[in-house]
Amino acid sequence: MSDNNQKHPLIAVVGSLNMDLVVKTDTIPEEGETVSGEELHYLAGGKGANQAVASARLGGQTTMIGAVGTDVFGERLLRSLHESGVDASQVRVMDDSATGTASIWLSNGDNRIIVIPGANGKVVPEMLEEADTVKSLTAAAAVLLQLEIPLPAVTRAATLASEGSALVVLNPAPAVPGLPQELLRCVDVVTPNRTELAVLTGRDQLRPEDLDAAVAELAASLGAAVVTTLGPEGAVYAAAPGGRVQAGRAGACRAPGYAVSAVDTTGAGDCFNGALAVALARGETLDAAVSFAMGAAALSVTKLGAQSGMPSADEVEAFLAQQTSSD
């Protein structure tokens, strides 16, 4: 691998593209209640597209694989990818479906989201078997997947990626119980939040004191590294013995969160995943990659909009250096 590829690794992202309809309000309405909102924004989003933008801004040579409709939302999403440096040539434009949308209510720094899949729901395994897409998946240093497109397509993408040398990073969001073994055996890193970790480990819920054990248990059972994000509390992670991604020590480890003034938390998890994939693809250890991803995610919540809030690599490095100097 050339020095340039180490610094700017090839990243393929397979997943969703949505137009986010973001409403800011002081009060979330109860059933049957009407309240006044403050602002309405139309912002590019979707977990796949968000992670692709994060990856590109953080230095990855990034290709997005997914689908949009022939409407104005699809045009805006493709333009947003281009403007962020993402290769969108493998985003299919579907004439039989609308572009996916997400209605997002922002209140007091938190969010509630309703997703309508649209064209995302039409992504099928056969779309991933076209020559250019197979090449992108098998030549990548890392392939990043989520669960906002149909599971058979996610599984096929993971299978194709595993035929090359890519690290396969699965963000299991939204939570889906009973993920197929065909998918899980291809995965090198899994990045659940608390809720998704509970689903993956067969628990109804997880107490804070059980997080470390659950992460280590899942890593051992999957044979893959597991990184669980905890929002401002940081992350818990563990490598699997013999896995391709290793940490500095055995067992569950903790990475601290960073105190920032949150404006919009919508894309924080996506930023974390994009940053983690880039850092691991550059050959960094799991410890260093998680630290880098925590810094990127912290910066991302300080601006409105999932994609517009994604930081650059220089911004993340400067932020982390500032945190170190202030300790």
C-alpha positions in Angstrom: 0.0 0.0 0.0 1.3 3.5 -0.9 1.9 6.2 1.6 -0.9 8.2 0.0 -3.3 5.2 0.4 -2.3 4.9 4.0 -3.1 8.6 4.6 -6.1 8.7 2.3 -7.5 5.1 2.4 -10.1 3.8 0.0 -13.5 3.6 1.9 -16.7 2.2 0.5 -20.0 3.0 2.2 -23.1 0.9 1.4 -26.3 2.4 2.9 -29.1 4.9 3.0 -29.5 8.4 1.7 -32.3 10.6 3.1 -33.5 14.1 3.0 -33.8 15.2 6.6 -36.7 17.5 7.4 -35.5 19.1 10.7 -38.0 20.9 12.9 -36.6 22.8 15.9 -39.1 23.3 18.8 -39.0 24.0 22.5 -41.8 21.5 23.1 -42.4 18.0 21.7 -46.2 17.7 21.2 -48.1 15.1 23.1 -50.8 13.0 21.4 -53.5 15.3 19.9 -51.5 18.5 20.8 -50.4 21.2 18.4 -47.3 23.3 19.3 -45.3 26.1 17.6 -42.0 25.3 16.1 -39.0 27.6 15.7 -37.4 26.6 12.4 -37.7 24.1 9.5 -34.6 22.9 7.6 -34.1 20.6 4.7 -30.8 18.9 5.2 -28.9 16.0 3.5 -28.9 12.9 5.6 -29.3 9.1 5.9 -26.9 7.0 7.9 -25.0 5.8 4.8 -24.6 9.2 3.3 -23.7 10.8 6.6 -21.0 8.2 7.2 -19.7 8.7 3.7 -19.5 12.5 4.1 -17.7 12.0 7.5 -15.2 9.6 5.9 -14.5 11.9 3.0 -14.0 15.0 5.2 -11.7 13.1 7.4 -9.4 12.0 4.6 -10.9 8.8 3.2 -11.2 8.4 -0.6 -14.9 7.5 -0.3 -17.4 5.9 -2.6 -21.1 5.9 -1.7 -23.3 3.0 -2.8 -27.1 3.3 -2.5 -30.2 4.7 -4.1 -32.3 7.9 -4.5 -35.4 8.8 -6.4 -35.7 11.1 -9.5 -37.1 13.9 -7.4 -35.5 17.2 -6.2 -34.5 15.6 -2.9 -32.4 13.0 -4.7 -30.7 15.7 -6.7 -29.8 17.6 -3.6 -28.4 14.6 -1.9 -26.2 13.7 -4.8 -25.0 17.3 -4.9 -24.2 17.3 -1.2 -22.1 14.1 -1.7 -20.2 15.7 -4.6 -19.5 18.9 -2.6 -18.1 16.8 0.3 -15.7 14.9 -2.0 -17.6 11.6 -2.1 -17.7 9.6 -5.3 -21.5 9.2 -5.9 -21.2 7.5 -9.3 -22.6 4.3 -7.8 -25.7 5.8 -6.2 -28.6 4.5 -8.4 -31.3 6.9 -9.4 -34.6 4.9 -9.2 -37.5 6.1 -11.3 -40.1 4.0 -9.5 -39.5 5.4 -6.0 -39.2 8.6 -4.1 -36.0 9.5 -2.2 -36.0 8.5 1.4 -36.8 11.0 4.1 -36.4 11.4 7.8 -38.6 13.7 9.9 -36.5 14.9 12.8 -37.8 16.9 15.8 -35.0 18.7 17.7 -35.8 19.9 21.2 -33.3 20.9 23.9 -30.4 19.3 22.1 -32.0 15.9 21.7 -33.9 14.4 18.7 -36.8 12.1 17.7 -36.8 10.7 14.2 -39.3 9.1 11.8 -37.7 7.5 8.6 -39.6 6.7 5.4 -37.2 4.5 3.4 -38.3 5.3 -0.2 -35.6 4.3 -2.7 -33.4 2.9 0.2 -35.9 0.1 0.5 -35.3 -0.9 -3.2 -31.6 -1.7 -2.8 -31.2 -5.4 -3.6 -28.2 -7.7 -3.7 -28.1 -7.7 -7.5 -27.3 -4.0 -7.5 -24.1 -4.8 -5.6 -22.9 -7.3 -8.1 -22.3 -4.9 -11.0 -18.6 -4.8 -11.9 -17.9 -1.3 -10.7 -19.5 -1.9 -7.3 -17.7 -5.3 -6.8 -14.4 -3.5 -7.6 -15.2 -0.8 -5.0 -16.0 -3.3 -2.3 -13.1 -5.7 -2.9 -10.5 -2.9 -3.4 -11.4 -0.9 -0.3 -9.4 -0.7 2.8 -12.6 -0.5 4.8 -16.3 -1.1 3.9 -18.8 0.6 6.2 -22.4 -0.8 6.5 -25.6 0.1 8.4 -29.1 -1.4 8.5 -31.3 1.3 6.8 -31.3 -0.7 3.6 -32.7 -4.2 3.2 -30.8 -6.8 5.1 -30.1 -9.1 2.1 -28.2 -6.2 0.4 -26.2 -5.5 3.6 -25.3 -9.2 3.8 -24.3 -9.4 0.1 -22.1 -6.2 0.5 -20.3 -7.8 3.5 -19.8 -11.0 1.7 -18.3 -9.3 -1.3 -16.1 -7.0 0.9 -14.8 -10.1 2.7 -13.5 -11.5 -0.6 -11.1 -8.6 -0.8 -8.9 -7.3 2.0 -11.3 -4.7 3.4 -12.0 -4.3 7.1 -15.8 -4.7 7.3 -17.4 -2.3 9.8 -21.0 -2.8 10.7 -23.0 -0.1 12.4 -26.1 -2.2 13.5 -28.5 0.6 13.4 -31.4 0.6 13.6 -31.5 -2.4 15.9 -32.5 -5.7 14.1 -32.7 -8.9 16.2 -31.4 -12.1 14.8 -28.8 -10.8 12.3 -27.8 -13.6 10.0 -24.6 -15.5 10.6 -23.7 -15.0 6.9 -23.4 -11.3 7.7 -21.8 -11.5 11.1 -19.0 -13.9 10.1 -17.8 -11.3 7.5 -17.6 -8.4 10.1 -14.4 -7.2 11.6 -15.8 -4.4 13.8 -19.4 -3.9 15.2 -20.4 -0.5 16.5 -23.7 -0.7 18.5 -25.1 1.9 20.8 -26.5 0.7 24.2 -29.9 -0.3 22.8 -28.3 -2.2 19.9 -25.8 -3.8 22.2 -28.7 -5.2 24.3 -30.4 -6.6 21.2 -27.2 -8.2 19.9 -26.5 -9.8 23.3 -30.1 -11.0 23.8 -30.9 -8.8 26.7 -34.1 -6.8 27.4 -31.9 -3.9 28.7 -28.4 -3.2 29.9 -27.5 -1.7 33.3 -24.6 0.7 33.2 -22.5 -1.7 35.3 -23.1 -4.5 32.8 -21.8 -2.6 29.7 -18.1 -3.7 29.9 -19.0 -7.4 30.3 -21.5 -7.2 27.5 -19.1 -5.6 25.1 -16.3 -8.2 25.9 -18.8 -11.0 25.6 -20.1 -9.9 22.2 -16.5 -9.4 20.9 -15.6 -12.9 21.9 -18.7 -14.5 20.4 -18.4 -12.7 17.1 -14.6 -12.9 16.8 -14.8 -9.2 15.9 -14.0 -5.9 17.7 -17.0 -4.2 19.4 -17.2 -0.5 20.0 -20.3 0.7 22.0 -20.9 4.5 21.9 -22.3 6.1 25.0 -22.9 9.6 23.8 -21.2 12.3 26.0 -20.0 9.5 28.4 -17.6 8.2 25.7 -17.3 4.6 24.5 -16.6 1.1 25.7 -14.7 -1.2 23.3 -13.0 -4.6 23.2 -11.1 -6.5 20.6 -11.6 -10.2 19.9 -8.7 -12.6 20.5 -7.2 -13.4 17.1 -9.3 -10.7 15.4 -8.0 -8.4 12.6 -8.4 -5.3 14.8 -6.6 -5.2 18.1 -6.5 -2.9 21.1 -3.6 -2.2 23.5 -4.9 -4.6 26.1 -7.3 -7.5 26.6 -10.8 -7.0 27.9 -13.2 -4.0 27.8 -11.6 -0.6 27.6 -13.1 2.9 28.1 -12.6 6.0 26.0 -13.7 9.3 27.6 -16.3 11.7 26.0 -15.8 15.4 25.6 -17.8 18.2 27.0 -19.1 20.4 24.2 -22.2 22.6 23.6 -24.5 20.4 21.6 -26.6 22.0 18.9 -27.7 18.9 17.0 -26.9 15.3 17.9 -28.5 13.8 14.8 -25.3 12.8 13.0 -23.0 12.1 15.9 -23.1 8.3 15.7 -22.6 8.5 11.9 -19.6 10.8 12.3 -18.1 8.4 14.9 -18.5 5.5 12.4 -17.0 7.3 9.5 -14.1 8.5 11.6 -13.5 5.0 13.1 -13.4 3.4 9.6 -10.9 6.0 8.3 -8.6 5.6 11.3 -8.7 1.8 11.2 -8.2 1.8 7.4 -5.0 4.0 8.0 -3.7 1.2 10.1 -4.3 2.7 13.6 -4.9 0.6 16.6 -8.4 0.3 18.0 -7.5 2.5 20.9 -6.2 5.3 18.7 -9.1 4.9 16.2 -11.7 5.2 19.0 -10.0 8.3 20.4 -10.0 9.9 17.0 -13.7 9.0 16.4 -14.7 10.4 19.8 -13.1 13.7 19.0 -14.8 13.8 15.5 -18.2 13.0 17.0 -17.9 15.6 19.7 -17.2 18.3 17.1 -20.1 17.1 14.9 -22.8 18.0 17.5 -21.7 21.6 17.7 -23.3 22.5 14.3 -26.8 22.0 12.9 -27.3 19.2 10.3 -25.9 15.7 10.2 -23.6 16.3 7.1 -23.0 20.0 7.5 -21.6 19.4 11.0 -19.0 16.8 9.9 -15.5 18.1 10.8 -12.3 17.8 8.8 -9.3 15.8 10.0 -7.3 18.9 10.8 -10.2 20.2 13.0 -10.3 16.9 14.9 -6.5 16.8 15.4 -6.6 20.4 16.7 -9.5 19.6 19.0 -7.8 16.5 20.5 -4.5 18.4 20.9 -6.4 21.1 22.8 -8.0 18.5 25.1 -4.6 16.9 25.8 -3.0 20.3 26.6 -5.9 21.2 29.0 -5.7 18.0 31.0 
